[in-house]
Amino acid sequence: MMARQFLLMLGKDARRSGYCFGDCVGVALKISEKEGEAEHSCIHLIYDYNLDGKWEKAKDETSDFFIYRMHQGRLQIHRSCSGLIKL
């Protein structure tokens, strides 16, 4: 993935972070790192992607979590928090 495309996607999701069609609970934006990774190398964004009024931590493409990170010199995007970082 090109860095420009990565940044465009990150910007789009960052603008949406925190949106909820109902009463969502939690932190909509968090910057952290996975154990053993560089400090501040992971950005968690959450928004009500499917408009069901809650933020879901699903382990597949239905997740409302969007995780952007730098891992071993590569840019990565994940749609769930499974296996990455405890929120």
HUZI-V433871 format. One line per field, one symbol per residue. phi: phi as a letter, one per 20 degrees, with the letter a starting at -180 (. if undefined). psi: psi as a letter, one per 30 degrees, with the letter a starting at -180 (. if undefined). Layout:
# HUZI-V433871
phi = ???
psi = ???
This chain:
# HUZI-V433871
phi = .fgffgfffffffffegnfbebdecpeebbdbbegnefflecddccbfgelenbedefdbfefeecddbdclmdecccdbefmdcfe
psi = kkeeeeeeeeeeeeefkfkkfbikkakfkkkalkkflkkhgkkkkklieghggljkhlgaffkgkjkklkjhgkkkkkglgkgdkk.
